[in-house]
Amino acid sequence: MNVTKRQKRRIRNLVCIQYSIVKMLLVIAGFELLGRGLSLMQGTQSATQEIEGEVIWSEETKTEENPLIVCVDAGHGGKDNGSDYKGRYEKDDNLKLAQAVAAYLADKNVKVVMTRSDDTFLRLSERCGIANQSGADYMLSLHRNDGEGNGVETWISASGSEETDALANHIMEALDTAGIQRNRGVKKGTQTGESSNYYINVHSDMPSCIVEMGFINDASDNQLFDEKLDAYAAAIGDAVLATAETYRADKVTDGNGQGTGEAGSGTGDGQGTDGTGDGAGDDQGTDGTGNDTGDGQSADQTGSSTGDGQSAAGGNAAVQTIALDGLDTTVQSWGLGSHTDADNRPNDAVSAQQKYGDYHALFIGENTKTIYLTF
């Protein structure tokens, strides 16, 4: 009899203990769900605040009804350092350049929207959201490269518009003029080819490009970046204005320092150059979904030329018309001696004329503008 009572008491105690454990687990789970809910609400509020971006513009620009709007994105930030080399973080260099570009454009009466103005982490979707909701005309995502190589390159969508091509080419030409170690050209798609594109270039509603401002692990690129920061910012800003003059002329105000600047003109109907580059970089960042921010890794891709044969040389080429009837037609006695024909014309030139027919000028070599004439 005593054994039976003792067994019942033990069973009752076990049931009570199990019941207490279940209640404790339910209470813990409730607190966890509540905490997640609060965190989610805070995250939503934070995203709502960040999605607006920071607007930088002059007092004059505020009075304009239809200002040119440029979104400047400093890549990486916060917990995402980007590339690093000997204590130098890409996120910091990106922000320095972004702030300089923003200040330059604002001084030209451009409304600038920055995705971040401090050491803040943003997902790629948030960056594109800021640009899209601001109604920006252009988006510039500023980065630095890493890996085997040196120099500057830009990345655009493989299916980008003619205006996108012009923007990227103007930027490269302007930076080349400002002084970079190597012009790696305009590249399309990603390092794996033109069948894919970087997130920024796909999810932005306006012409966009990723600018890889030199290799962070290259001493010369770093020295140039530090010494020419303001010059690079002005070059990028002038390139934006040059593009806008052609494609969004109604938003560029005359007489306010806006125009071609160092970037050159935006003349012609279809501008483009072939931009090639090799080597590989490693400027990576994620948006939490494994999406790359747009690295500078190249795969010897060649940017195609678009439009009507206009080259993005980055400047207004002065066209001179010469009246042929006003030229001196006197035959000179000097020449190439035995290497000329009866009319004192170089044999090689005559041979080239016969061989190539109506081809009057050619650009020979990568990134050169050497002109060879046949006559």
Secondary structure, DSSP 8 states (H G I E B T S, - for coil): -HHHHHHHHHHHHHHHHHHHHHHHHHHHHHHHHHHHHHHHHHHHHHHHHHTT-EEE--HHHHT-SS--EEEEEE--BTTB--SEETTEEHHHHHHHHHHHHHHHHHHTT-EEEES-SSS----HHHHHHHHHHHT-SEEEEEEEE-EE--SEEEEE-TT--HHHHHHHHHHHHHHHHH--S-EEEEEESBTTBTTS--HHHHH-SS-EEEEEEEETT-HHHHHHHHHTHHHHHHHHHHHHHHHHHHH-GGGS-TTSS-SSGGG----SS-EE------SEE----B-SSS-B-------S------SSSEE--SS--------GGGS-----S-S-GGGB-TTS-BHHHHHHHHHHTT--EEE-STT---EEE--
